[in-house]
């Protein structure tokens, strides 16, 4: 037997995040920074290129002398993970006692690593009461009396994924009984499996001393908040419509208790569901008339099935009572809650572009925090606009899949190679999960937020996808624009969501990033309206405009998805395919009648590792498009790039049945993919042995030009890896020349067909 490996010691380092996604000249960039060092310093730099060690690409930045650097004392900021709901104004227990009734669906009961869990509580510092699970997973009630704490459990350990009705009777006077009753609940559809019928379990004990009333708020999802913000004894699972009555003698169902004269509160989690989803996403409504409404923190799941879900309705908008539940996770996070320490004021004449705050600390560590600066409101300062796919950055934010998943390592044919930064990133799991992961209880991650350090938006040694991926890939487009001297502004997905086609209409041509995978309906509307009105759009990526994405109507720094029907890391649970933020169906746009081929000419067809990438072969001799190939040597081009060939990683192709226009011209098609480039699952209806690019003619990337009415046009590359082939040892490649031809033609206003 070998010796046990010593634990990996990961030293801390400076890191930070900004207050929001987008900025304009004159704005102040609010900085949230954590470091154990005595002091830190922040300075604004313009990013021209990010380092890609595997490709020999070096970081290039430019100082911004007009932006005053900032310094501040270092503090290690704590991140409060775990969702909960908070209710003020709930009176403490009185002499008549309480009845607390609710339905529970636990997801990690009896996990020895987690210990006891509290679902609902009015308790703090040796006071009050709570209802939840004991360490073995049994339903329990606990109180703090003047003689000390008393807890009481009933029945067998609860089953993960199955509903129970819990009723706790908490006496207000000594000598009376503390009681708990647990009964099976939930429909055939709502429960994870069928349980043998069992009678309700009960337990009781006489209290020898009075319960000590608790001050402060009532909480769901935890017992108390350390320092007012960090949940303690968190609950994993669902809660449905609790009712509290200030009379221990009260009887009846939860519905009957809600009508009791002594009702304290009766919450209805379905009450906020309307035609547009849950408009007030953090609001929990008290329908008793007492006005004891609550506010959620860290985005617990909403629009999830409750105990009464029958399976005949799968849209919460049409059966709110069947979705009257909320799902808490101890690892939910949409706001780190770090204290802002300083701000950098952007110069009023700052040029639009990609910037970063370079954080340095006394301990010699560094962080490069991206800052996206658009032009002044309502203006354009260049003829070309680059829309950065910030929704995709959020979807992949702090992704751990490459380290955690052996399947991913087999897929990429790589083992993790972690430098000090990657070890640090992997160790900081409290910074939240990506939309490609699941929570600790196995449920999918629906929400992602900008209010945290997004360490995947940094220069990286190891990425299980490729060296050209997301922000690093888009920075290669920025690098190309800078090297070739083309003037451009930048905007973000959020800017496009806010302003729509009016934003795009200010520009002669618009570029997308390399992987704009996550689009909202208003974003798709804006792109289509722009090109239909004569605009010229260059889609420079692959697997774009794919997942239906929505913004929180109360907090636009947070997005939501629900995966189903596509090539996906997880699938939403039955009945939960609709987004809570908008109520619309999630999944992929293709199944909403909005396949990307309709606007962009191409749509997702296959994915593979860098070794499966390939080059392009010219597919037409049409003289009307000969200008596209000026300076491009030979029929084959794009065989080499940062991620293999220019056609790779995730690729798109034209498809008339899915909406590619009859007027579209396929300029070039990729050739030479191997069997590690696999067809997307939504493209075939039955299992097939012929999935890989070695034998499957459907596995290809198409370069497409789509003329539109009024002089509009769309040029699509259909490949994430395309951006990685824009640079070479001499700074110029055939791919670069081809893209330059298209950009210049689009900007000139000349017809796209000679």
Secondary structure, 3 states (H helix, E strand, C coil): CCCCCCCCCCCCCCEEEECCCEEECCCEEEEEEECCCCEEEEEEEEEEECCEHHHCECCEEEECCCCCCEEEECCCCCCCCCCEEEECCCCCCCCCCEEEEEEEEECCCCCCCCCCEEEEEEECCCCEEEEEECCCCCEEEEEEECCEEEEEEECCCCCCCCEEEEEEEECCCCCCEEEEEEEECCCCCCCCCCCCCCCCEEEEEECCCCECCCCCCEEECCCEEECCCEEECCCCEEEEEEEEECCCCCCCCHHHHHCCCCEEEEEECCCCEECCEECCCCEEEECCCCCCCEEEECCCECCCCCCCCCCCCCCHHHCHHHHCCEEECCCCCCCCCCCCCEEEECCCCCCCEEEEEEEEECCCCEEEEEEEEECCCCCCCCCEEEEECHHHHHHCCCCCHHHHCHHHHHHHCCCCCCCHHHHHHHHCHHHCCCCCCECCCCCECCEEECCCCCHHHCCCCCCCCCCCCCHHHHHHHHHHHHHCCCCEEEEEHHHHHHHCHHHHCCCCEEEECCCCCEECHHHHHHHHHHHHCCCEEEECCCCCCCEECEEECCEEEEEECCCCCCCCCCCCCCCCCECCCCCCECCEHHHHCCCCHHHHCCEEEEEECHHHCEEEEECCCCHHHHHHHCCCCCCEECCCECCECCECCEEEECCHHHCCCCCCEEEEEEECCCCCEEECHHHCCCCCCCCECCCCCCCCCEEEEEECHHHCEEEECCECHHHHHCCCCCCCCHHHHHHHHHHHHHHHCCCCCC
